[in-house]
Amino acid sequence: MTSLALSFNEVKFNPIVQCDGQIWLSSGELAQALDYKSVKSVSNLYNSNKDEFSDSMTQVIESVTSGNYKKKSRIFSLRGCHLIAMFARTDVAKAFRKWVLDILDKHVGVPVAKTHKSERTALHEAHALLVTKTKHLNVNEAWKLIHQRFNVNHIEDIPYDAIPVAVEYVHHLIALYSSAEKKQFGEGDLHNLHALATHMIWARSWWQEFGDMIKKLNPVIYSRATTHFVDGSSLAWQFVRADRKQELKQCLSDFDWLTGIYQQKLPI
């Protein structure tokens, strides 16, 4: 298994052989894959969250350099790499997380285990608090935000190791939404916010229709743009006027994206 050729974008990995049969990658190669300029960025992510890593996810090994010097370095298993990528905020982090899961599931033959509800208690509590604290999100809309952020279809598909990251993300949303709802806007401001949000949602829907063309040309650029479209449109729905939401949803559903003129249809 350790002889498996692995590469992500332009980074070719040199898996490190360990007796446990897992694939282990060096911190340096992990930093390159996540588009960091220095291995210190990976070290900082680990040191800030080391209590969430188990021995099966990261180890420190000792090697001998050409000058017969002993050198210690940290390595990560694929699950450890995935967790590091959960904390990363680079443009390629999301694509890298998906790549790691694909390797685990397809090539290595280790299916990514689904979590049980009892293992997601903190996440369910954070989700309930998000719905309670915000006026514009119902239960399903709140779950959808979490699904989109972690690129899953069901909440049980979020890996157990990533549950703390998901909880942190939900609390970030709570702070974001709460701050927005405390602000006082005039009628003109509210109209402009509605128009801005509507355009953002429209752009996201356009990307859903035509983004695959970009994906075929450059998957990395597609992944970077998709993250912004998804996050932006998810937040934008908060600022669409309540009496125009259904009209906008119907407009998006019925619009002819090849021949239609959006200015004539957009409910602003």
Buried (B, 14 or more C-beta within 10 A) or exposed (E): EEEEEBEBBEBEBEBBEBEEEBBBBBBBBBBBBBBBEEBEBBEEBBEEBEEBBEEEBBBEEEEEEEEEEEEEBBBBBBBBBBBBBBBBEBBBBBBBBBBBBEBBEEBBEBEBEEBEEEBBEEBBEBBEBBBEBBEBBEEEBBBBBBBBBBBBEEBEBBBBBBBBBBBEBBEEBBEEBEEBEEEEEEEEEEEBBBBBBBBBBBBBBBBBEEBEEBBEEEEBEBBBBBBBBBBBBBBBBBBBBEEBBEBBBEBBEEBEEEEEEBEEBBBB
